[in-house]
Amino acid sequence: MSTPLRSSPLSLTVLSLLHYQPLHPYGIQRLIKQWGKDQVVNVTQRASLYRTIERLLAADLIAVRETERDQQYPERTVYEVTDAGRRVAREWLLEMLARPKQEYPEYPAALSLLMMLTPTEALSVFEERAALVRTSLREIDAVSAAEAAHSLPRVTMLETEYQRVVTAAQLDWLDSVIADLKSDLLSWTPEELLAFADTQRTDAEG
């Protein structure tokens, strides 16, 4: 018995687009970018899209509808979603929306090891990140303004709303940490950390 295909943002996006209409891989990639889904789904490597299509095809969640032949282009395979694909897409969507998932992003992992840097080094990298996040926030605001100008239904803009809230919260947090580093409310030394580690080890052994 084959192992069920695990959900992923890209797999769900492909199934959703094929639910909209049958498409060839180039058409899928074009719609992902045209609809702004490349802001929430990683399609920087075209090969990842083709691998996803292959996995969905092997799992019978999509099927070949036809092969387009045109003298101006290479042959292009058009895919359509199957009934099983529609059912699985709905199951994945419900689960992703309802259940928080531990995704182990790199930033919290790096924060957990911040004490390897000095407070001065930490201040520098936090200021660098804050500048980049501030730029991202302006870009999100520009997207929001463009969407509002087209009077799009709010349901089509929820991912942008969410991105803005999360990005703004991160910027507020960064600014507060930067302020604490500058005022020495947040500070540490290797000696202090070693002493704390020794205390913890003694408590654990005692």
Contacts in CASP RR format, 6 or more apart in sequence:
PFRMAT RR
TARGET T0000
AUTHOR 0000-0000-0000
METHOD contacts of the structure
MODEL  1
MSTPLRSSPLSLTVLSLLHYQPLHPYGIQRLIKQWGKDQVVNVTQRASLY
RTIERLLAADLIAVRETERDQQYPERTVYEVTDAGRRVAREWLLEMLARP
KQEYPEYPAALSLLMMLTPTEALSVFEERAALVRTSLREIDAVSAAEAAH
SLPRVTMLETEYQRVVTAAQLDWLDSVIADLKSDLLSWTPEELLAFADTQ
RTDAEG
2 59 0 8 1.000
4 59 0 8 1.000
5 11 0 8 1.000
5 55 0 8 1.000
5 56 0 8 1.000
5 59 0 8 1.000
5 61 0 8 1.000
5 88 0 8 1.000
7 92 0 8 1.000
7 95 0 8 1.000
7 96 0 8 1.000
8 52 0 8 1.000
9 40 0 8 1.000
9 41 0 8 1.000
9 42 0 8 1.000
9 96 0 8 1.000
10 41 0 8 1.000
10 42 0 8 1.000
10 43 0 8 1.000
10 48 0 8 1.000
10 49 0 8 1.000
10 52 0 8 1.000
11 52 0 8 1.000
11 55 0 8 1.000
11 56 0 8 1.000
11 92 0 8 1.000
12 89 0 8 1.000
12 92 0 8 1.000
12 93 0 8 1.000
12 96 0 8 1.000
13 32 0 8 1.000
13 37 0 8 1.000
13 41 0 8 1.000
14 28 0 8 1.000
14 49 0 8 1.000
14 52 0 8 1.000
14 53 0 8 1.000
14 56 0 8 1.000
14 62 0 8 1.000
15 56 0 8 1.000
15 61 0 8 1.000
15 62 0 8 1.000
15 81 0 8 1.000
15 85 0 8 1.000
15 86 0 8 1.000
15 88 0 8 1.000
15 89 0 8 1.000
15 92 0 8 1.000
16 89 0 8 1.000
16 93 0 8 1.000
17 23 0 8 1.000
17 28 0 8 1.000
17 31 0 8 1.000
17 32 0 8 1.000
18 28 0 8 1.000
18 62 0 8 1.000
18 79 0 8 1.000
18 80 0 8 1.000
18 81 0 8 1.000
19 81 0 8 1.000
19 86 0 8 1.000
19 89 0 8 1.000
20 31 0 8 1.000
22 65 0 8 1.000
22 66 0 8 1.000
22 78 0 8 1.000
22 79 0 8 1.000
22 80 0 8 1.000
23 31 0 8 1.000
23 78 0 8 1.000
23 79 0 8 1.000
24 68 0 8 1.000
24 76 0 8 1.000
24 77 0 8 1.000
24 78 0 8 1.000
24 79 0 8 1.000
25 49 0 8 1.000
25 50 0 8 1.000
25 53 0 8 1.000
25 76 0 8 1.000
25 77 0 8 1.000
25 79 0 8 1.000
26 76 0 8 1.000
28 49 0 8 1.000
28 53 0 8 1.000
29 43 0 8 1.000
29 46 0 8 1.000
29 49 0 8 1.000
31 37 0 8 1.000
32 38 0 8 1.000
32 41 0 8 1.000
32 43 0 8 1.000
33 43 0 8 1.000
37 43 0 8 1.000
39 143 0 8 1.000
39 159 0 8 1.000
39 160 0 8 1.000
39 163 0 8 1.000
40 159 0 8 1.000
40 163 0 8 1.000
42 48 0 8 1.000
43 49 0 8 1.000
53 62 0 8 1.000
53 79 0 8 1.000
56 62 0 8 1.000
56 85 0 8 1.000
57 63 0 8 1.000
57 64 0 8 1.000
57 79 0 8 1.000
60 82 0 8 1.000
60 84 0 8 1.000
60 85 0 8 1.000
61 81 0 8 1.000
61 82 0 8 1.000
61 84 0 8 1.000
61 85 0 8 1.000
61 88 0 8 1.000
61 89 0 8 1.000
62 79 0 8 1.000
62 80 0 8 1.000
62 81 0 8 1.000
62 82 0 8 1.000
62 85 0 8 1.000
63 79 0 8 1.000
63 80 0 8 1.000
63 82 0 8 1.000
64 77 0 8 1.000
64 78 0 8 1.000
64 79 0 8 1.000
65 78 0 8 1.000
65 79 0 8 1.000
65 80 0 8 1.000
66 77 0 8 1.000
66 78 0 8 1.000
67 75 0 8 1.000
67 76 0 8 1.000
67 77 0 8 1.000
67 78 0 8 1.000
68 75 0 8 1.000
68 76 0 8 1.000
68 77 0 8 1.000
68 78 0 8 1.000
69 75 0 8 1.000
70 76 0 8 1.000
81 89 0 8 1.000
114 122 0 8 1.000
115 188 0 8 1.000
115 193 0 8 1.000
117 125 0 8 1.000
119 181 0 8 1.000
119 184 0 8 1.000
119 186 0 8 1.000
119 187 0 8 1.000
119 188 0 8 1.000
122 181 0 8 1.000
123 178 0 8 1.000
123 181 0 8 1.000
123 182 0 8 1.000
126 174 0 8 1.000
126 177 0 8 1.000
126 178 0 8 1.000
126 181 0 8 1.000
127 178 0 8 1.000
129 174 0 8 1.000
130 171 0 8 1.000
130 174 0 8 1.000
130 175 0 8 1.000
130 178 0 8 1.000
133 167 0 8 1.000
133 170 0 8 1.000
133 171 0 8 1.000
133 174 0 8 1.000
134 171 0 8 1.000
136 167 0 8 1.000
137 164 0 8 1.000
137 167 0 8 1.000
137 168 0 8 1.000
137 171 0 8 1.000
140 160 0 8 1.000
140 163 0 8 1.000
140 164 0 8 1.000
140 167 0 8 1.000
141 164 0 8 1.000
143 160 0 8 1.000
144 157 0 8 1.000
144 160 0 8 1.000
144 161 0 8 1.000
144 164 0 8 1.000
147 156 0 8 1.000
147 157 0 8 1.000
147 160 0 8 1.000
148 157 0 8 1.000
177 186 0 8 1.000
179 185 0 8 1.000
180 186 0 8 1.000
181 187 0 8 1.000
END
